[in-house]
Amino acid sequence: MSSASSVIHPDRVQALTPGPPRKGRYVLYWMQASQRATCNHALEFAIERGNALGLPVVCVFGLTDGYPEANERHYAFMLEGLAVTARELEARGVRFVLRHADPAVAAAAMAKEAAELVADRGYLRVQRAWREKAAQLAACPMTQVESDAVVPVETASDKEEYAARTLRPRINRWLPTFLMPFETVKLKRDSLGLRLNELDGLDAQDVDGLLAKLKIDRSVKRVSGYIGGPDRARALLDRFIKTTLGVYAEGRNEPKAEHVSSLSPYLHFGQISPLEAALRVRDEGKSPEGVERFLEELIVRRELSINFVHYNRQYDRYECLPSWARATLAEQARKPRKETYTAAQLEAGETRDEYWNAAQHEMVVAGKMHNTMRMYWGKRILEWMQDPAEAFRLTLALNNKYELDGRDPNSFAGVAWCYGKHDRPWTPREAFGTVRSMTASGLERKYDIEEYVRKVEGERKEEGLFGRS
């Protein structure tokens, strides 16, 4: 453990390089996963340490060109959010430094004059590698503080859980401890006038200029329906609580409707805290059924995904699937498919299934897909490709390329679910074996799927196939 905190539960805190603080000009918060100035456990821990040492707090963010599978769509949303976060940090007296560099290198460079280095936590392979690298490079003690799970991942469970039903009781046991109001700490010494010389960074407010400088994939453009920023996330949460929560329990699965929170891109980039969203819905929601269902999705289901990527190091590979699923899919792979499509045809949305095409077009144009359709979409790719491992890779690649909330624990778990992860064997069906299937007739029976198709076609006409330029 690191230094004691009166605000942050010790289970959130891990000393990556233990030791007492050294003489320094500031406490450094390395922001990477939790891209916000409020309800941020790592930031509050850094402010507590700064106050205890009589030092200001500086925040650094490393902007890299090479985040796996990220493109202009993702970078634009992130930079829009960072512009808002920079202003909100400065309102709290925290200097924000944005550097165009490898995140771990940027953190270590700024840490040369720091008494301590505090980092937030990420669960994916690249995020873990950054923190390990920074811990090796930094010349001061480094502490990691978990801020993007309601219940810390190791506290909830010390192993990979089989399904939501096995994680749920473990999560619920800890909710009285962790689903509690968040205390904001007032910074005693601000860093706004601190001279940082050559380590001064880029202008976070120049979103378009920053985007133009980056050497990134430009093939997927920004979308107009989602603008990044903690302020946008809070506005969406306000609207959801006031207008949507009452119909969420029954209406969330209807593809034609928007009876959802639309918070997933903001949660992915850490622009809103899951704790803040959970507390506000719990305390302000007027529909007990809606509150219960939303908390199930936000906490249990989302943190099952975090459990998955944390404990299963093959989370992005076909081998992550349970043995029963791989066995039944291998058996089906030896049988010819009635209908197949190439990867290019699927990416272009050129199949004979208008419902699937609409889902693909929604993702390409809007940067999101209704969750019911995302499940159907993934299942059909499995059905249409002879090799299930190749189908898995394509499903994940398309999801991560076009979805704003792609490359997230939820994405990896959601795609794996389409192939049997976190599920059980079902009645055998052609192409699926005992992996759960979804059919067009099922969509027609349960939902107004024709209206969904018309809605997506309207979006395509407004935006054009690849969104705004």
Buried (B, 14 or more C-beta within 10 A) or exposed (E): EBBEBEEBBEBBBBBBBEEEBEEBBBBBBBBBBBBBBBBBBBBBBBBBBBBBBEBBBBBBBBBBBEBEBBBBBBBBBBBBBBBBBBBBBBEBBBBBBBBBBBBBBBBBBBBBBBBBBBBBBBBBEEBBEBBEBBBEBBBBBBBBBBBBBBBBBBBBBEEBBBEBEBBBEBBBEBBEEBBEEBEBBEBBBBBBEBEBEEBEBBEBBBBEEBBEEBEBBEEBBBBBBBBBBBBBBBEBBEEBBEEBBBBBBEBBBBBBBBBBBBBBBBBBBBBBBBBBBBBBBBEEBEBEBBBBBBBBBBBBBBBBBBBBBBBBEEBBBBEBBBEBBBBBBEEBBEEEBEEEBEBEEBBBBEBEBBBBBBBBBBBBBBBBBBBBBBBBBBBBBBBBBBEBBBBBBBBBBBBBBBBBBBBBBBBBBBBBBBBBBBBBBBEEBEBBBBBBBBEBEEBEEEBBBBEBBEBBBEBBEEBEEBBEE
